[in-house]
């Protein structure tokens, strides 16, 4: 699924939790379950991308704090 998600990490994680609860707790038709699962997969990928971006930023900040060679 190629949908673009414009949510913050917290919003996407909250919606992901809701989708998982729906899949685990509700009596869904096959089509509803597939739609819910696809949305959960998209949200998961979005959260993973946001976390990877945050990790890169932290690594760059850590590198900026290192002393220059020869100092």
N, C-alpha and C positions, 0 to 999 in steps of 0.2 A: 504494500500500500504506500502510495507516494503523497500522502496528505501532509501539508505543512502545519506544524503545531506552533502556535504563538503563545505559549504559557510559560510562566516562571517555573523553576524546578519544583517549588513547593506546590504550586497549583497542579502541575502535571502528576506529581507523586500522589496527591490527594485523589485526583481523578483515577489514577491507576489503581489505587486501593479500592475505590468504589467499583471499578470494573471487575476486579478480582472477587469482591464480595458478591456481586451480581452472579458471576459465573459459579461461585461456590454455593450460593444460597437460594437463588431463584429458580423456578421451573421455567426455563427458556425454551423456545422453539429452536430447532437446529439453526435456522437462519439468524435468529437473535443471538444465539451463542457464538456463531461465527463472526457476526458483526462486532459483538462485544470483545471477542478474542483479538480480532484485527485491531481494534482501537487500543486495547491494552498493549499489544505489540508495538504500535506506533508510539504510545506514551513511554514505554520502556526504552525504546531507542532514543527518544528525545531526552529522557532523563540521563541516559548513559552519555549522550553527546555533551550535555551541559556539564556533567561531572568531569568528563575528559578535558573540556575547555578550562574548567576551574583548576584542574590539576596542572595543566600547562602553565597557567598564570602563576600558580604557586611556585612551580619550578623556576620560572623566569625571575620571580621576586627573590627566591633563594639564591640564584646565581648572581643577581645584582648586589646582594649583601656580601659576597665573597670578596676578599681583598685582591687587588690586582697582583699578578705575578711579579715578584721582585720587591714587594713592599713589606 
